[in-house]
């Protein structure tokens, strides 16, 4: 038997329990995940649509189908589903930090605007919690921590965009708050394959388990079926 690598030896080890696990769907909005609105529209107007082809192809062909599968699986298992959106609440984006206010304004990602809405292919259910953040990490500017503790959640499964920004930041915040974290390798996306793989490699180093959608659902179901 080979000796585990340094990274593997200290990676998180735990099993998903549907009674204590929540699915986090991060920033799957028109501003960030629709090639015809928000960021997609902005880049098209600038003549830079090609720079986002990887991003939007991955969202359409991989993220949306896999997040749909995860939603169905989590609902069937009776596990919690929480939607995280990002964007300003004030119409002038004055409530957003200076480092992200410009992109919020440029993509019209303001509460009440169509760009702020979750993409049509993914819609929250009536009992799902929806929290809006103004920071990249979801814990800093929402009541996510309080909500998870009220629900009895000890493990979160992170999906959405962007892997190297809001998904990673939220996952690392969760880990530092002593939640156990899984990141869906094929349920997250960003602007290039290099960025995607580098971030997943980084997260596997102490922060999170990195699993495919099918592996997440198999583990969730196996644990749920255990007497």
BAKOL-678977 format. One record per residue: residue in one letter; x, y, z of N, C-alpha, C, O in turn; residue number from 1. Coordinates in steps of 0.001 Angstrom, whole numbers, plus 500000, padded with zeros to 6 digits. Example, Ala and Ser with C-alpha at 12.3 -4.5 7.8 and 13.67 -1.06 7.14 Angstrom:
<atoms>
{'A'; {513190; 494310; 507800}; {512300; 495500; 507800}; {513200; 496700; 507800}; {514236; 496681; 508465}; 1}
{'S'; {512850; 497750; 507080}; {513670; 498940; 507140}; {512900; 500030; 507870}; {513409; 501138; 508039}; 2}
</atoms>
This chain:
<atoms>
{'X'; {500841; 498811; 500000}; {500000; 500000; 500000}; {500883; 501249; 500000}; {501817; 501361; 500795}; 1}
{'X'; {500578; 502178; 499103}; {501394; 503382; 499012}; {501101; 504327; 500163}; {499990; 504364; 500692}; 2}
{'X'; {502106; 505080; 500537}; {501943; 506064; 501604}; {501190; 507264; 501073}; {501526; 507760; 499998}; 3}
{'X'; {500156; 507764; 501803}; {499422; 508927; 501315}; {500331; 510143; 501175}; {501275; 510318; 501945}; 4}
{'X'; {500038; 510971; 500196}; {500803; 512210; 500027}; {500577; 513109; 501232}; {499647; 512906; 502012}; 5}
{'X'; {501439; 514102; 501370}; {501303; 515063; 502471}; {499924; 515713; 502456}; {499286; 515853; 503500}; 6}
{'X'; {499466; 516108; 501267}; {498155; 516749; 501147}; {497048; 515782; 501546}; {496164; 516132; 502328}; 7}
{'X'; {497094; 514560; 501007}; {496048; 513576; 501304}; {496031; 513178; 502778}; {494968; 512938; 503350}; 8}
{'X'; {497196; 513112; 503377}; {497285; 512663; 504766}; {496557; 513598; 505720}; {496094; 513169; 506777}; 9}
{'X'; {496452; 514866; 505358}; {495828; 515836; 506253}; {494531; 516421; 505680}; {494039; 517440; 506165}; 10}
{'X'; {493987; 515779; 504658}; {492715; 516224; 504094}; {491577; 515828; 505029}; {491697; 514903; 505832}; 11}
{'X'; {490463; 516562; 504900}; {489311; 516280; 505754}; {488754; 514889; 505473}; {488707; 514444; 504326}; 12}
{'X'; {488337; 514217; 506528}; {487736; 512885; 506412}; {486435; 512875; 507211}; {486447; 513057; 508429}; 13}
{'X'; {485331; 512666; 506531}; {484030; 512559; 507188}; {483052; 511990; 506178}; {483358; 511896; 504990}; 14}
{'X'; {481875; 511609; 506652}; {480839; 511053; 505792}; {479610; 511952; 505837}; {479244; 512454; 506900}; 15}
{'X'; {478983; 512152; 504707}; {477804; 513018; 504648}; {476615; 512380; 505361}; {476301; 511210; 505147}; 16}
{'X'; {475968; 513160; 506201}; {474751; 512753; 506892}; {473657; 513725; 506465}; {473752; 514912; 506774}; 17}
{'X'; {472613; 513259; 505759}; {471590; 514178; 505242}; {470885; 514991; 506321}; {470380; 516078; 506042}; 18}
{'X'; {470843; 514479; 507549}; {470172; 515225; 508618}; {470998; 516404; 509106}; {470491; 517273; 509816}; 19}
{'X'; {472272; 516435; 508724}; {473154; 517506; 509194}; {473886; 518212; 508055}; {474886; 518894; 508280}; 20}
{'X'; {473383; 518045; 506834}; {474073; 518588; 505662}; {473184; 519559; 504910}; {471985; 519323; 504762}; 21}
{'X'; {473764; 520647; 504437}; {473043; 521633; 503627}; {473752; 521832; 502302}; {474981; 521875; 502243}; 22}
{'X'; {472979; 521951; 501252}; {473492; 522302; 499927}; {473503; 523813; 499801}; {472472; 524460; 499987}; 23}
{'X'; {474660; 524382; 499488}; {474781; 525819; 499244}; {474892; 526051; 497742}; {475800; 525532; 497093}; 24}
{'X'; {473974; 526822; 497199}; {473996; 527162; 495770}; {474369; 528638; 495683}; {473585; 529515; 496047}; 25}
{'X'; {475572; 528892; 495198}; {476197; 530204; 495344}; {476209; 530986; 494029}; {476810; 530560; 493043}; 26}
{'X'; {475538; 532127; 494034}; {475623; 533136; 492958}; {475191; 532650; 491581}; {475696; 533135; 490569}; 27}
{'X'; {474270; 531704; 491531}; {473770; 531235; 490232}; {472661; 532174; 489758}; {471482; 531823; 489729}; 28}
{'X'; {473085; 533368; 489394}; {472171; 534456; 489035}; {472392; 534888; 487594}; {473384; 534522; 486964}; 29}
{'X'; {471456; 535667; 487089}; {471598; 536179; 485726}; {472820; 537077; 485576}; {473424; 537127; 484504}; 30}
{'X'; {473185; 537780; 486630}; {474343; 538676; 486556}; {475645; 537910; 486372}; {476597; 538426; 485787}; 31}
{'X'; {475685; 536684; 486868}; {476927; 535923; 486888}; {476871; 534626; 486090}; {477912; 534061; 485756}; 32}
{'X'; {475658; 534145; 485779}; {475528; 532832; 485169}; {474688; 532770; 483912}; {474341; 531678; 483461}; 33}
{'X'; {474351; 533914; 483331}; {473529; 533967; 482119}; {474330; 534704; 481045}; {474655; 535880; 481210}; 34}
{'X'; {474643; 534024; 479961}; {475510; 534631; 478936}; {474850; 535821; 478238}; {475530; 536581; 477548}; 35}
{'X'; {473536; 535994; 478406}; {472827; 537066; 477722}; {472513; 538258; 478620}; {471941; 539247; 478162}; 36}
{'X'; {472882; 538170; 479894}; {472601; 539248; 480847}; {473821; 539503; 481713}; {474773; 538722; 481699}; 37}
{'X'; {473796; 540578; 482456}; {474850; 540851; 483419}; {476239; 540820; 482812}; {476527; 541557; 481870}; 38}
{'X'; {477106; 539964; 483352}; {478482; 539859; 482872}; {478532; 539454; 481410}; {479319; 540005; 480641}; 39}
{'X'; {477695; 538491; 481016}; {477687; 538046; 479624}; {477356; 539173; 478669}; {478005; 539325; 477634}; 40}
{'X'; {476351; 539962; 479008}; {475950; 541101; 478172}; {477047; 542158; 478144}; {477353; 542719; 477091}; 41}
{'X'; {477639; 542425; 479309}; {478704; 543426; 479394}; {479873; 543057; 478490}; {480382; 543904; 477757}; 42}
{'X'; {480297; 541805; 478537}; {481421; 541364; 477713}; {481072; 541402; 476227}; {481915; 541746; 475398}; 43}
{'X'; {479830; 541050; 475888}; {479400; 541107; 474485}; {479450; 542533; 473972}; {479886; 542770; 472845}; 44}
{'X'; {479009; 543487; 474782}; {479028; 544897; 474383}; {480452; 545398; 474209}; {480699; 546317; 473427}; 45}
{'X'; {481391; 544799; 474936}; {482801; 545189; 474828}; {483537; 544417; 473734}; {484716; 544662; 473476}; 46}
{'X'; {482830; 543483; 473092}; {483456; 542655; 472070}; {484334; 541567; 472642}; {485227; 541068; 471957}; 47}
{'X'; {484090; 541182; 473909}; {484927; 540200; 474589}; {484186; 538908; 474932}; {484560; 538218; 475880}; 48}
{'X'; {483157; 538577; 474185}; {482369; 537376; 474501}; {483212; 536112; 474524}; {482962; 535218; 475332}; 49}
{'X'; {484216; 536026; 473641}; {485041; 534817; 473570}; {485754; 534542; 474888}; {486030; 533387; 475213}; 50}
{'X'; {486055; 535598; 475656}; {486789; 535416; 476913}; {485946; 534715; 477967}; {486478; 534195; 478948}; 51}
{'X'; {484633; 534700; 477767}; {483750; 534066; 478746}; {483103; 532797; 478223}; {482211; 532247; 478869}; 52}
{'X'; {483535; 532327; 477069}; {482898; 531136; 476493}; {483052; 529921; 477409}; {482093; 529182; 477631}; 53}
{'X'; {484264; 529716; 477940}; {484471; 528595; 478858}; {483511; 528692; 480045}; {482879; 527707; 480426}; 54}
{'X'; {483414; 529875; 480614}; {482572; 530077; 481798}; {481126; 529686; 481528}; {480544; 528883; 482257}; 55}
{'X'; {480549; 530261; 480472}; {479118; 530057; 480234}; {478822; 528680; 479649}; {477762; 528116; 479918}; 56}
{'X'; {479735; 528129; 478858}; {479548; 526753; 478392}; {479534; 525787; 479570}; {478714; 524870; 479618}; 57}
{'X'; {480443; 525993; 480519}; {480496; 525119; 481692}; {479221; 525256; 482524}; {478682; 524258; 483002}; 58}
{'X'; {478744; 526476; 482696}; {477511; 526697; 483452}; {476339; 525975; 482786}; {475595; 525244; 483439}; 59}
{'X'; {476186; 526190; 481473}; {475038; 525613; 480763}; {475108; 524095; 480655}; {474101; 523407; 480827}; 60}
{'X'; {476290; 523581; 480374}; {476423; 522159; 480061}; {476729; 521279; 481272}; {476465; 520077; 481242}; 61}
{'X'; {477279; 521860; 482328}; {477716; 521056; 483464}; {477083; 521506; 484779}; {476468; 520702; 485480}; 62}
{'X'; {477230; 522779; 485110}; {476767; 523229; 486426}; {475256; 523096; 486593}; {474781; 522504; 487562}; 63}
{'X'; {474512; 523646; 485648}; {473061; 523628; 485807}; {472516; 522202; 485894}; {471743; 521919; 486809}; 64}
{'X'; {472882; 521286; 484981}; {472377; 519910; 485126}; {472788; 519253; 486446}; {471983; 518560; 487068}; 65}
{'X'; {474027; 519465; 486873}; {474480; 518821; 488103}; {473859; 519445; 489348}; {473548; 518736; 490305}; 66}
{'X'; {473678; 520751; 489346}; {473013; 521379; 490490}; {471550; 520946; 490545}; {471003; 520757; 491632}; 67}
{'X'; {470918; 520789; 489398}; {469551; 520250; 489369}; {469509; 518857; 490001}; {468602; 518551; 490775}; 68}
{'X'; {470487; 518019; 489671}; {470559; 516673; 490253}; {470765; 516747; 491768}; {470140; 516004; 492524}; 69}
{'X'; {471634; 517634; 492193}; {471883; 517780; 493623}; {470640; 518271; 494358}; {470323; 517781; 495442}; 70}
{'X'; {469944; 519228; 493778}; {468710; 519725; 494398}; {467713; 518579; 494576}; {467139; 518409; 495651}; 71}
{'X'; {467514; 517802; 493521}; {466570; 516682; 493590}; {467006; 515672; 494647}; {466181; 515170; 495411}; 72}
{'X'; {468305; 515376; 494688}; {468812; 514410; 495652}; {468703; 514898; 497086}; {468339; 514138; 497984}; 73}
{'X'; {469020; 516168; 497299}; {468930; 516725; 498655}; {467479; 516799; 499113}; {467180; 516538; 500278}; 74}
{'X'; {466566; 517159; 498192}; {465145; 517186; 498563}; {464672; 515781; 498938}; {463981; 515604; 499942}; 75}
{'X'; {465040; 514793; 498140}; {464621; 513420; 498404}; {465166; 512914; 499737}; {464518; 512124; 500424}; 76}
{'X'; {466371; 513380; 500097}; {466995; 512948; 501351}; {466526; 513765; 502549}; {466881; 513457; 503687}; 77}
{'X'; {465734; 514800; 502304}; {465265; 515656; 503391}; {466332; 516585; 503937}; {466230; 517063; 505066}; 78}
{'X'; {467371; 516843; 503122}; {468460; 517720; 503544}; {468156; 519168; 503174}; {467349; 519435; 502284}; 79}
{'X'; {468800; 520084; 503855}; {468546; 521520; 503665}; {469174; 522039; 502380}; {470226; 521569; 501947}; 80}
{'X'; {468498; 523031; 501773}; {469011; 523703; 500577}; {468974; 525205; 500836}; {467931; 525765; 501174}; 81}
{'X'; {470125; 525846; 500672}; {470238; 527279; 500915}; {470835; 527944; 499678}; {471871; 527521; 499166}; 82}
{'X'; {470170; 528979; 499215}; {470617; 529744; 498053}; {471325; 531004; 498532}; {470804; 531751; 499360}; 83}
{'X'; {472508; 531222; 498003}; {473260; 532434; 498290}; {473300; 533280; 497013}; {473753; 532818; 495966}; 84}
{'X'; {472827; 534501; 497113}; {472958; 535429; 495991}; {473955; 536513; 496395}; {474258; 536696; 497574}; 85}
{'X'; {474453; 537224; 495391}; {475305; 538366; 495715}; {474830; 539560; 494919}; {474248; 539419; 493844}; 86}
{'X'; {475083; 540732; 495458}; {474662; 541956; 494790}; {474296; 543005; 495827}; {474214; 542716; 497021}; 87}
{'X'; {474081; 544212; 495360}; {473768; 545313; 496272}; {472284; 545356; 496588}; {471442; 544971; 495777}; 88}
{'X'; {471990; 545831; 497782}; {470601; 546091; 498152}; {470223; 547540; 497842}; {469081; 547820; 497477}; 89}
{'X'; {471174; 548454; 497987}; {470944; 549862; 497648}; {471045; 550054; 496137}; {471904; 549451; 495494}; 90}
{'X'; {470191; 550875; 495574}; {470157; 551076; 494128}; {471454; 551645; 493576}; {471783; 551418; 492411}; 91}
{'X'; {472199; 552386; 494401}; {473479; 552940; 493943}; {474661; 552056; 494347}; {475815; 552447; 494173}; 92}
{'X'; {474376; 550870; 494884}; {475408; 549910; 495313}; {476312; 550468; 496409}; {477449; 550024; 496567}; 93}
{'X'; {475808; 551436; 497159}; {476620; 552037; 498216}; {476839; 551092; 499396}; {477703; 551345; 500236}; 94}
{'X'; {476069; 550009; 499468}; {476248; 549044; 500555}; {477249; 547945; 500203}; {477514; 547062; 501020}; 95}
{'X'; {477801; 547995; 499004}; {478762; 546980; 498574}; {480187; 547466; 498830}; {480462; 548659; 498698}; 96}
{'X'; {481094; 546561; 499194}; {482490; 546954; 499416}; {483112; 547526; 498148}; {482729; 547135; 497045}; 97}
{'X'; {484060; 548440; 498286}; {484657; 549100; 497120}; {485277; 548154; 496100}; {485306; 548473; 494912}; 98}
{'X'; {485776; 546992; 496537}; {486464; 546122; 495585}; {485506; 545361; 494675}; {485926; 544860; 493632}; 99}
{'X'; {484214; 545260; 495047}; {483268; 544587; 494149}; {482118; 545479; 493695}; {481325; 545076; 492844}; 100}
{'X'; {482016; 546691; 494255}; {480946; 547610; 493831}; {480999; 547913; 492329}; {479945; 547972; 491696}; 101}
{'X'; {482187; 548106; 491734}; {482207; 548414; 490292}; {481606; 547308; 489424}; {480864; 547606; 488488}; 102}
{'X'; {481908; 546044; 489711}; {481350; 544977; 488876}; {479865; 544779; 489178}; {479098; 544402; 488291}; 103}
{'X'; {479460; 545027; 490405}; {478035; 544957; 490735}; {477261; 545985; 489914}; {476214; 545677; 489345}; 104}
{'X'; {477784; 547201; 489859}; {477097; 548255; 489093}; {477165; 547987; 487591}; {476188; 548206; 486874}; 105}
{'X'; {478306; 547517; 487118}; {478477; 547276; 485678}; {477563; 546166; 485173}; {477167; 546168; 484007}; 106}
{'X'; {477224; 545211; 486054}; {476360; 544097; 485654}; {474922; 544279; 486137}; {474098; 543375; 485998}; 107}
{'X'; {474622; 545451; 486705}; {473271; 545778; 487204}; {472773; 544747; 488211}; {471595; 544393; 488230}; 108}
{'X'; {473688; 544278; 489037}; {473353; 543238; 490010}; {472817; 543869; 491295}; {473473; 543859; 492336}; 109}
{'X'; {471625; 544408; 491191}; {470970; 545135; 492270}; {469680; 544409; 492633}; {468933; 543992; 491748}; 110}
{'X'; {469416; 544256; 493920}; {468191; 543591; 494365}; {466972; 544217; 493692}; {466830; 545440; 493667}; 111}
{'X'; {466098; 543379; 493151}; {464907; 543849; 492458}; {465064; 543929; 490955}; {464073; 544052; 490235}; 112}
{'X'; {466318; 543859; 490459}; {466574; 543895; 489023}; {466632; 542471; 488467}; {466971; 541541; 489199}; 113}
{'X'; {466306; 542285; 487188}; {466335; 540938; 486601}; {467703; 540270; 486711}; {467789; 539053; 486873}; 114}
{'X'; {468759; 541053; 486626}; {470107; 540488; 486702}; {470375; 539845; 488064}; {471190; 538928; 488167}; 115}
{'X'; {469703; 540315; 489092}; {469920; 539797; 490443}; {469218; 538455; 490670}; {469543; 537726; 491608}; 116}
{'X'; {468263; 538140; 489812}; {467463; 536928; 489995}; {468267; 535664; 489691}; {469199; 535683; 488887}; 117}
{'X'; {467890; 534571; 490346}; {468479; 533265; 490060}; {468126; 532869; 488625}; {467025; 533164; 488160}; 118}
{'X'; {469043; 532207; 487922}; {468812; 531807; 486533}; {467550; 530950; 486442}; {467222; 530207; 487367}; 119}
{'X'; {466852; 531064; 485318}; {465554; 530407; 485167}; {465601; 528900; 485383}; {464644; 528317; 485892}; 120}
{'X'; {466703; 528266; 485003}; {466794; 526807; 485110}; {466917; 526324; 486550}; {466755; 525135; 486823}; 121}
{'X'; {467200; 527235; 487462}; {467366; 526888; 488883}; {466560; 527868; 489716}; {466898; 529049; 489793}; 122}
{'X'; {465505; 527384; 490335}; {464683; 528270; 491137}; {464525; 527724; 492552}; {464318; 526523; 492728}; 123}
{'X'; {464621; 528594; 493570}; {464432; 528147; 494952}; {463035; 527580; 495172}; {462058; 528050; 494588}; 124}
{'X'; {462959; 526555; 496033}; {461684; 526000; 496436}; {461073; 526835; 497544}; {461752; 527687; 498118}; 125}
{'X'; {459798; 526608; 497858}; {459101; 527435; 498846}; {459695; 527366; 500240}; {459550; 528314; 501013}; 126}
{'X'; {460359; 526273; 500584}; {460949; 526144; 501917}; {462454; 526362; 501931}; {463099; 526200; 502967}; 127}
{'X'; {463016; 526730; 500782}; {464452; 527007; 500722}; {464747; 528390; 501289}; {463963; 529323; 501115}; 128}
{'X'; {465853; 528509; 501950}; {466308; 529795; 502454}; {467120; 530494; 501368}; {467950; 529866; 500711}; 129}
{'X'; {466882; 531799; 501176}; {467644; 532603; 500215}; {468284; 533754; 500974}; {467589; 534546; 501612}; 130}
{'X'; {469600; 533848; 500907}; {470344; 534891; 501606}; {471165; 535687; 500611}; {471832; 535110; 499753}; 131}
{'X'; {471122; 536996; 500715}; {471911; 537843; 499820}; {473132; 538394; 500533}; {473040; 538904; 501649}; 132}
{'X'; {474281; 538285; 499870}; {475525; 538800; 500429}; {476036; 539983; 499613}; {475730; 540124; 498429}; 133}
{'X'; {476806; 540813; 500264}; {477471; 541922; 499571}; {478984; 541740; 499565}; {479725; 542615; 499119}; 134}
{'X'; {479427; 540598; 500063}; {480849; 540263; 500092}; {481049; 538960; 499332}; {480075; 538286; 498995}; 135}
{'X'; {482292; 538600; 499059}; {482533; 537355; 498334}; {482231; 536134; 499198}; {481660; 535161; 498707}; 136}
{'X'; {482598; 536168; 500451}; {482250; 535093; 501362}; {480844; 535286; 501898}; {480451; 536401; 502245}; 137}
{'X'; {480076; 534186; 501967}; {478673; 534301; 502369}; {478489; 534521; 503864}; {477450; 535028; 504284}; 138}
{'X'; {479474; 534151; 504674}; {479299; 534263; 506115}; {479473; 535700; 506607}; {478863; 536094; 507601}; 139}
{'X'; {480294; 536472; 505923}; {480638; 537811; 506410}; {479462; 538767; 506383}; {479348; 539615; 507268}; 140}
{'X'; {478587; 538657; 505400}; {477538; 539675; 505241}; {476120; 539095; 505218}; {475191; 539746; 504740}; 141}
{'X'; {475952; 537875; 505732}; {474608; 537291; 505837}; {474455; 536607; 507202}; {475401; 536536; 507986}; 142}
{'X'; {473247; 536110; 507462}; {472988; 535332; 508676}; {473164; 533851; 508454}; {472513; 533050; 509124}; 143}
{'X'; {474041; 533456; 507514}; {474195; 532046; 507165}; {474617; 531200; 508361}; {474076; 530114; 508566}; 144}
{'X'; {475557; 531670; 509138}; {476029; 530875; 510275}; {474891; 530600; 511247}; {474716; 529464; 511686}; 145}
{'X'; {474123; 531612; 511585}; {472987; 531443; 512505}; {471959; 530483; 511925}; {471408; 529652; 512646}; 146}
{'X'; {471698; 530593; 510620}; {470711; 529721; 509978}; {471162; 528272; 510013}; {470371; 527382; 510327}; 147}
{'X'; {472426; 528027; 509696}; {472945; 526648; 509703}; {472867; 526045; 511094}; {472497; 524881; 511250}; 148}
{'X'; {473212; 526827; 512101}; {473173; 526312; 513470}; {471732; 526042; 513903}; {471473; 525067; 514609}; 149}
{'X'; {470797; 526891; 513489}; {469385; 526663; 513822}; {468864; 525393; 513167}; {468026; 524694; 513736}; 150}
{'X'; {469362; 525093; 511969}; {468944; 523897; 511241}; {469657; 522629; 511713}; {469316; 521526; 511287}; 151}
{'X'; {470636; 522790; 512584}; {471405; 521635; 513046}; {472396; 521131; 512016}; {472787; 519964; 512044}; 152}
{'X'; {472807; 522008; 511103}; {473726; 521627; 510029}; {475168; 521715; 510506}; {475577; 522704; 511115}; 153}
{'X'; {475927; 520671; 510221}; {477353; 520669; 510546}; {478235; 520531; 509307}; {479454; 520680; 509386}; 154}
{'X'; {477599; 520240; 508143}; {478341; 520030; 506901}; {477670; 520799; 505777}; {476445; 520786; 505655}; 155}
{'X'; {478467; 521469; 504954}; {477924; 522164; 503797}; {478548; 521624; 502519}; {479726; 521265; 502488}; 156}
{'X'; {477740; 521572; 501467}; {478198; 521184; 500133}; {478101; 522415; 499253}; {477006; 522923; 499012}; 157}
{'X'; {479235; 522897; 498770}; {479280; 524142; 498009}; {479197; 523896; 496505}; {479905; 523051; 495958}; 158}
{'X'; {478317; 524654; 495847}; {478192; 524632; 494391}; {478083; 526069; 493904}; {477897; 526989; 494700}; 159}
{'X'; {478201; 526260; 492579}; {477965; 527572; 491998}; {479204; 528231; 491435}; {480170; 527568; 491056}; 160}
{'X'; {479156; 529545; 491389}; {480234; 530349; 490798}; {480610; 531495; 491744}; {479823; 531887; 492605}; 161}
{'X'; {481801; 532013; 491571}; {482912; 531458; 490826}; {483757; 530621; 491778}; {483924; 530977; 492945}; 162}
{'X'; {484284; 529518; 491281}; {485007; 528581; 492133}; {486116; 529274; 492908}; {486266; 529048; 494108}; 163}
{'X'; {486891; 530110; 492240}; {488056; 530730; 492870}; {487733; 531986; 493660}; {488610; 532540; 494324}; 164}
{'X'; {486495; 532443; 493601}; {486117; 533645; 494346}; {485099; 533297; 495437}; {485478; 532912; 496543}; 165}
{'X'; {483816; 533434; 495124}; {482786; 533300; 496156}; {482635; 531881; 496675}; {482376; 531688; 497863}; 166}
{'X'; {482790; 530887; 495815}; {482682; 529494; 496280}; {483831; 529163; 497227}; {483609; 528621; 498310}; 167}
{'X'; {485043; 529482; 496828}; {486201; 529185; 497675}; {486156; 529974; 498972}; {486420; 529426; 500042}; 168}
{'X'; {485823; 531262; 498885}; {485803; 532096; 500084}; {484762; 531590; 501074}; {485031; 531496; 502271}; 169}
{'X'; {483575; 531265; 500574}; {482521; 530753; 501450}; {482923; 529418; 502061}; {482677; 529176; 503243}; 170}
{'X'; {483536; 528557; 501267}; {483965; 527243; 501759}; {485040; 527379; 502832}; {485017; 526657; 503828}; 171}
{'X'; {485972; 528290; 502636}; {487037; 528471; 503617}; {486508; 529116; 504890}; {486931; 528763; 505991}; 172}
{'X'; {485586; 530060; 504742}; {484943; 530632; 505930}; {484230; 529539; 506722}; {484334; 529479; 507947}; 173}
{'X'; {483509; 528681; 506013}; {482781; 527597; 506668}; {483735; 526696; 507446}; {483461; 526324; 508587}; 174}
{'X'; {484848; 526354; 506824}; {485829; 525496; 507479}; {486387; 526156; 508731}; {486523; 525502; 509765}; 175}
{'X'; {486711; 527437; 508653}; {487239; 528142; 509818}; {486203; 528257; 510935}; {486556; 528393; 512107}; 176}
{'X'; {484924; 528201; 510565}; {483852; 528208; 511563}; {483530; 526801; 512057}; {482566; 526593; 512794}; 177}
{'X'; {484353; 525838; 511637}; {484299; 524452; 512088}; {483152; 523644; 511488}; {482711; 522650; 512063}; 178}
{'X'; {482674; 524088; 510318}; {481800; 523230; 509526}; {482676; 522300; 508703}; {483810; 522637; 508362}; 179}
{'X'; {482143; 521136; 508389}; {482789; 520243; 507444}; {482322; 520645; 506056}; {481157; 520992; 505864}; 180}
{'X'; {483220; 520598; 505097}; {482936; 521184; 503783}; {483213; 520193; 502664}; {484238; 519510; 502652}; 181}
{'X'; {482268; 520130; 501717}; {482466; 519428; 500456}; {482291; 520444; 499337}; {481366; 521256; 499378}; 182}
{'X'; {483158; 520410; 498350}; {483014; 521242; 497157}; {482738; 520324; 495978}; {483476; 519368; 495739}; 183}
{'X'; {481672; 520619; 495241}; {481304; 519788; 494089}; {482212; 520126; 492913}; {482161; 521236; 492382}; 184}
{'X'; {483036; 519179; 492509}; {484013; 519443; 491446}; {483337; 519788; 490127}; {483824; 520641; 489384}; 185}
{'X'; {482218; 519130; 489830}; {481499; 519370; 488578}; {480214; 520160; 488791}; {479343; 520203; 487922}; 186}
{'X'; {480111; 520789; 489967}; {478971; 521662; 490258}; {479428; 523068; 490564}; {478678; 523876; 491111}; 187}
{'X'; {480687; 523358; 490201}; {481267; 524687; 490393}; {481952; 525107; 489093}; {482339; 524262; 488286}; 188}
{'X'; {482099; 526404; 488898}; {482727; 526872; 487669}; {483314; 528258; 487804}; {482939; 529036; 488681}; 189}
{'X'; {484255; 528549; 486902}; {484882; 529868; 486867}; {485280; 530170; 485423}; {484635; 529687; 484492}; 190}
{'X'; {486332; 530961; 485228}; {486609; 531512; 483904}; {487593; 530721; 483062}; {487767; 531026; 481882}; 191}
{'X'; {488245; 529710; 483632}; {489168; 528878; 482848}; {489369; 527549; 483557}; {489160; 527438; 484765}; 192}
{'X'; {489770; 526556; 482803}; {490044; 525246; 483396}; {491234; 525329; 484353}; {491261; 524642; 485374}; 193}
{'X'; {492206; 526161; 484026}; {493371; 526339; 484902}; {492937; 526871; 486260}; {493373; 526367; 487295}; 194}
{'X'; {492073; 527897; 486259}; {491574; 528467; 487506}; {490768; 527448; 488297}; {490905; 527334; 489515}; 195}
{'X'; {489921; 526705; 487579}; {489075; 525701; 488216}; {489906; 524645; 488936}; {489695; 524377; 490119}; 196}
{'X'; {490844; 524054; 488221}; {491628; 522967; 488796}; {492566; 523452; 489894}; {492770; 522756; 490889}; 197}
{'X'; {493136; 524640; 489720}; {494036; 525176; 490746}; {493282; 525419; 492047}; {493801; 525148; 493130}; 198}
{'X'; {492058; 525930; 491941}; {491279; 526205; 493144}; {490854; 524920; 493834}; {490915; 524825; 495060}; 199}
{'X'; {490424; 523930; 493063}; {490035; 522658; 493670}; {491224; 521997; 494361}; {491081; 521416; 495437}; 200}
{'X'; {492395; 522087; 493737}; {493603; 521534; 494347}; {493906; 522238; 495664}; {494258; 521596; 496654}; 201}
{'X'; {493770; 523551; 495670}; {494003; 524328; 496888}; {493006; 523961; 497982}; {493388; 523807; 499142}; 202}
{'X'; {491724; 523820; 497620}; {490701; 523532; 498625}; {490895; 522160; 499258}; {490569; 521964; 500429}; 203}
{'X'; {491425; 521208; 498489}; {491658; 519874; 499039}; {492715; 519885; 500142}; {492789; 518953; 500942}; 204}
{'X'; {493512; 520911; 500184}; {494559; 521043; 501199}; {493951; 521626; 502474}; {493998; 522839; 502681}; 205}
{'X'; {493385; 520783; 503320}; {492826; 521109; 504633}; {491412; 521677; 504621}; {490662; 521459; 505572}; 206}
{'X'; {491023; 522406; 503562}; {489752; 523134; 503606}; {488528; 522262; 503372}; {487515; 522437; 504050}; 207}
{'X'; {488596; 521321; 502424}; {487372; 520640; 501994}; {487666; 519304; 501344}; {488782; 519043; 500896}; 208}
{'X'; {486642; 518460; 501302}; {486655; 517316; 500409}; {486148; 517809; 499063}; {485234; 518632; 499008}; 209}
{'X'; {486729; 517315; 497985}; {486290; 517668; 496635}; {485727; 516409; 495991}; {486458; 515449; 495746}; 210}
{'X'; {484415; 516416; 495718}; {483730; 515240; 495204}; {482894; 515593; 493986}; {482485; 516742; 493815}; 211}
{'X'; {482643; 514605; 493144}; {481744; 514796; 492014}; {480297; 514772; 492497}; {480003; 514330; 493607}; 212}
{'X'; {479403; 515257; 491641}; {477973; 515229; 491960}; {477509; 513811; 492264}; {476809; 513584; 493251}; 213}
{'X'; {477893; 512862; 491428}; {477456; 511481; 491631}; {477982; 510914; 492954}; {477264; 510196; 493651}; 214}
{'X'; {479222; 511232; 493295}; {479784; 510738; 494558}; {479081; 511368; 495757}; {478843; 510698; 496762}; 215}
{'X'; {478752; 512648; 495653}; {478018; 513316; 496740}; {476672; 512643; 496961}; {476302; 512341; 498096}; 216}
{'X'; {475941; 512410; 495880}; {474605; 511826; 496002}; {474676; 510377; 496481}; {473841; 509942; 497275}; 217}
{'X'; {475661; 509639; 496006}; {475809; 508252; 496444}; {476087; 508190; 497944}; {475520; 507355; 498649}; 218}
{'X'; {476944; 509060; 498423}; {477280; 509065; 499840}; {476102; 509543; 500685}; {475836; 509002; 501758}; 219}
{'X'; {475405; 510558; 500192}; {474239; 511077; 500903}; {473171; 510002; 501041}; {472579; 509841; 502108}; 220}
{'X'; {472929; 509273; 499969}; {471906; 508218; 499970}; {472334; 507028; 500801}; {471513; 506441; 501506}; 221}
{'X'; {473597; 506661; 500733}; {474087; 505522; 501496}; {473983; 505787; 502986}; {473608; 504901; 503754}; 222}
{'X'; {474316; 507006; 503398}; {474243; 507358; 504812}; {472801; 507416; 505266}; {472467; 506990; 506372}; 223}
{'X'; {471925; 507963; 504379}; {470524; 508089; 504731}; {469843; 506747; 504862}; {468857; 506624; 505590}; 224}
{'X'; {470351; 505730; 504167}; {469744; 504399; 504210}; {470248; 503541; 505378}; {469718; 502465; 505656}; 225}
{'X'; {471288; 504052; 506053}; {471857; 503268; 507149}; {470908; 503259; 508346}; {470471; 504325; 508778}; 226}
{'X'; {470573; 502085; 508895}; {469648; 502001; 510038}; {470209; 502742; 511239}; {469573; 502782; 512292}; 227}
</atoms>
